Amino acid sequence: MSAIILNKVRKNYGGDVDAIHSVSLSIAPGEFLVLVGPSGCGKSTLLRMIAGLESCTGGTIRIGERIVNEVAPAERDIAMVFQNYALYPHMSVRENLAYGLKNRKTPKADIEKRIAQAAKALEIEPFLERKPRQLSGGQRQRVAMGRAIVRKPAAFLFDEPLSNLDAKLRVQMRVEIKRLQRALGTTSVYVTHDQMEAMTMADRLVVLNAGRIEQVGTPIALYEQPASTFVASFIGSPAMNLLASDQQAHWQAGDALQLPSEPHTVGVRPEHLHTLAPGQPPASGFNATVRIEAIELVGAESYLHCALANGHALVVRVPGRATHPIDAFIQLGAAATDVHLFGADGRRLERLTSPSKPKVCA
């Protein structure tokens, strides 16, 4: 396993707009790092730059002890797993697994040993003589992973490998990928637009927005302490409820919540909003009367889609089956410790004793 270090990496395809803006990032040996963000944010471009499939306009990429900017993809000692599997259709599974090793002049006995080990780990032993067309999507993805594993590279790169699979199989495969990565201890960089995949698989998350890093940290750190409204709205499902200053006329701040005098945004996660019984004291942070517009029952919990008097939408997550009727008015509250504050620029604010002096968090 090897560290991967990006230092002020840029990518420009021509013109005034960079696709990647001076990204610096250090990935530790054996770490499973996930790049996540909306379509077009630059995550696949950044991955392809690490792989050598895209050149750098500026900055350096180091894999292990080598700066690899001018090193060909085949010489970077990485293995890439694509979303479309990229298997040779005329070859059997065994031949697909062996192809890269044969090109490297690996001894035949070593090739057979590595294939046997990978096939056992991925549970594809019964399919070794089949062609890719005879396999299901999940089996093909296992073969694609096996082809990467047998090479024993310094790093694995995954480009949305599960996006072509159905929901049930995606859950199964993400558990298998994480299990295998931990067992192998190989440095891995994984790209996805699915924040649930990102949250459940990553040792650390990198949230990208328009070619820039918004925040880096553990999944739980990004969930509990989002650095911006972008991260707050992207990480978490349903997304955090956000209300700008001019949307707050129809809710009441609790006595323990101090708000800045300048424009700001308040955020509350759906699970931190709770219903207040008639006559119950107001919450210390957020209080509002809302109308229920729709209810989603998702098994162990329900989502209440509500609206303030000004029409601004709020989502509330409640345990079990919601008993409230549609169009009912309910009282909501949230503790002050569960309320997030963001400045006019969208960056997180640190709550201070003086509401007129908010501080932007680093």
N, C-alpha and C positions, 0 to 999 in steps of 0.2 A: 504494500500500500504506500501511497505517496501523497504528500500535500499538493494542493493546487492553489497558486497565488496569482491573483489578477491585480495589476497595478495600473490604475488610471487608463483602463481599456476603453477605446472609442471605436465606433463604427459609423462611417458616413458613406452613403451610396452616391453622393454627389449633391450639390446644393448647400443650403444653409442649415439644414436640419440633420442632426445626428440621430441615428437609430439607437445607439448606445452612447451615453454621456459619461465619460470618465469614471467608469465603475472600478472600484477597488474592493477586493474581497479575498479573504484567506480561508481556505477549506482545509481542515485538519486531516491528517492521515486516518483513514477508517471512518470518517464522518459521512453521514447520509444527509446531504444538503438538498433542499427542495427550492427551486425557483418557481414562484407562483405569481400570477397576475392575469389581467384580462387579455383577450386577443389583441395582438399588435403592440404589446408592451415591451417586446424585445427579448423575452426569455429564451425562445428557440434560437434567435440570432446569437445570443451570448453563449449558449451551449455549443452551437456550431463553430464558434470562434475557438472555444476550448478544444474541440475536436480537430480543428484545422480545416474545416469545410468552408469557413469564411475567414478572410484575412482581417487583420487589425489595421484600422486607420491610425491608431495611436496607442501607446501604452505597451505593457509586456504581459505575457502569460507564462508562468513557470509551472511545470509539472515535475515534482521531485526536485532534483538539483539542476534541471535544464530549463533555460528560456527557450520556448518552442515556437516562437513567432514565425521563424523561417523553416521549421521542421515539417516535413510532409505528414499528412494524417496517419499513414501506415507506420510511421516511425515514432509516433508519440506514445506508444505503449498504452493505448486506451481501447476500450471496446464499447461500441454504441448499440443501443437497442432502440429501434424505430417503432412508430405506431403502426406501420404497415407491414411489420415483421421482416421484410426484405429477405425472404428465403428464396433459394433457387428452386423453381418449380419442377425442373427435370431431375433433381437429385433427391435421394431418400433422406430421411432425417439423419441417419448416420453420416451420410456424405456431406450434408450441410454442416454438421458439427465438426467434421474433419477438415473441411475445405481450407480454412484459415491456417490451421496447423500444418497442413501439407505444403502450403505456400511458404511457410517459414522453415521448411525442411526439418520438421520435428520427427524424431524417430518413430517408426510405426508402432512399436510396443507402448511408447509414451502416449501416442494418440489414442490407442485403444483403452488405455488406463484412464485417461482424462474423460473420454466419452462415457465410459462405464460409470465413473464417479458422478458426472453431471446428470446423466440419465436417471441414476438412482435418486439423486437429490431432488430432481424435478418431476420424478414419477412418470417418465416418458419411455421407460424401458420397453413396454409392449409395442411402441410405435416406431422403433428405430429403422425398420425396413419399409415404412410407408412413405409416400410422397406428400408434400404439403397439402395438396388438394384433398387428401383423404383425412385430414385432421380438422377438428373444430377450431374456432378462434382462440380459445384458451390454450389448446394444445399447441397451436402454431406459436403463440406468444411464449410458451415454455421452451420451445425449440430455439426461438430467437434469443432467449436468455441463456440457454445452454451453450449456444455458439459463442456468446460473450464469456461465459464462465470458463470454458475449456482453455481459453487463451491465457488465463491467469494474468490479466493486465494490471497496470498500476492504478487504473481508475475505470469505473463504469459510468457511462453517460446514457441517460434514459430520456428520450424525447416523446412525451405523452404516450407511453407504451400501452396504456389501458383504454384509450379513448374509443377504440373500435369494439370493445366488449360490452355485453349487457350489464345492468346494474349489479346483479347478484354475483356474476363472475368477476367484476371489478373488485368487489369487496374481498373475495377469496384470493385473487391474484395480488392485491396490495399487501395482504398478510404474508403471502409466500415470498414476495420480493423482499420485504423487510426481514423476514426470518433468514433468508439466504444471505442477504447482505451482512447481517450480524454474524452469521456462521463463518463467512468468508473473510470478514474484516476489511473489505475493499472500499477505498474511497469512492463515493458515489455522488453524482449530481443528477437530479431528477427534475424534469420540467413537467408542469401540469397547469391547467387553468382551473382545475377542480379543487377548491379550497378544502373540501373534506378529505381528499387524498393527501393534500399537503399537511393538514393538521395531524392526521393519523400516522403518517410515515416518517416525517422529518425529525432528525435530531435538531436541526436549525432550519428556519424558514427565511427566505429572502423574498420580500414583496417588491415587485417591480411595477413602475408606472411610467409610461412614455419614455422608456430607456434609462430611467433613473431608479436607484434603490430608495424606496420609501422607508423600509425598516428591516433590520436583521435581528433575529433572536429565536428563542425556543418557541414552539407553537403556543404554549400556555402564556408566555410573556407577551406575545403579540395579541393574544386574545384578551388578556386582562389589562394590558397597558398599551393600547394602540397609539402610535406616535402621531397619527393624523386621522382626519375624517375619512381619507381614502382607505387606510388600513382598517379602520373601524367598520366601514361599510363592506369591505371585501372579505375580511376574516370573520366567520361566524354565519350560521344559517339557522333561522332567519337573521338578516343583517341587523346591526345596531340601529335603534331608533335615533334619528338626529333631528334636532329642532334649532334653527337659527334664531338669532335675537328677535327678529321681526315676526316669528311664528309662535312666540311664547306668551302672547296675550291671554290665551285661554288655558293656561295652567299656572299653578302656584308653586313657587319655590318654598321648601320647608325652612324652618328656622335654623337648621344646621348647615344650609347650603349658601355659600357666599358666591355671588356672580360678579364678573368684571363689569365695569360701567361701559366699556367700549364694546363694539360688535363681537359676538362670540357664538358658539354652537354648543348645545347641550346634547349629550348622548347617553342612552340607557339601553342595555341589552334586554331583549324580550323576556328572558327568564328572571330579570331583576324587577320587573313590574309585577305588582300583586294587587288583587282586588281588596278594597276596604269595605267592611260591613257598615251599614248605616249607624252613625254615631261613633264610629271608631276614630280615634285621634288621627290627624293627618300625619303622613310620613315625614321623616326629617329632611328628605331631599326633593322629591318630585311628587306633585299631586295634581290630578286632573279628572274631569268628568268627560267620558267618551261614550260614543254610541257604537255598538257592535254591528259591523256591516257583513261579516262572513266568519265562519268557523271551519277550520280544517282539523279533522281528527286523524292523527297519524300513528295511532296505536297506543303507546304508553303516555302520550301527551296530546294536547290540543293547542292550536294556534288561533288566537282571537285577533281578527283583523278589525281594527277600530279606527274611529275618526274623532278628532277634536272638533269643537264648534266651528272652527274656521276651515274644516275639511282636511287638515293635515293628518296623514295616516300614521297609525301606531300599530305595532304587532306585539301581542302579549303571549308568552308561552305559559301554559298552565298544565299541571299534572293530570293524567287521566282524561276522562271524557267531560268536556265542558257542558254544564247544565244551563247556561245562559241562553235566552232566546235571541234570535236576530232582531235588531233594532232596539234592544234594551239599552238603557243607560247605566253605566257602572262607574264606580269611583276607583281610580288607580293611584297607587303610591309606590315610591321607591326610596330606599335609604340613601342618605347623602353620600355614603362611602361607595355606592354603586353608580353614582352619576359621574360622567366624564365631561370635561370641559375642553373646548378647542377654541383657538383664537380666530380672528378674521381671515388669516392665511391658511386655516385648516390644521395648523400644528397644535399638538397637545399643550394644555396649560397646566401648571402646577397650582393647586389651590393654596392660597396664602391667607394670613389673618386679615389682610386688607384687600377687599374686593377690587379696589381701584388700581392694584399693582400686581397683575398677573405675570407669571414668569413662564416663558416657553421652555419646555423640557427638552433636553438634548436627545 
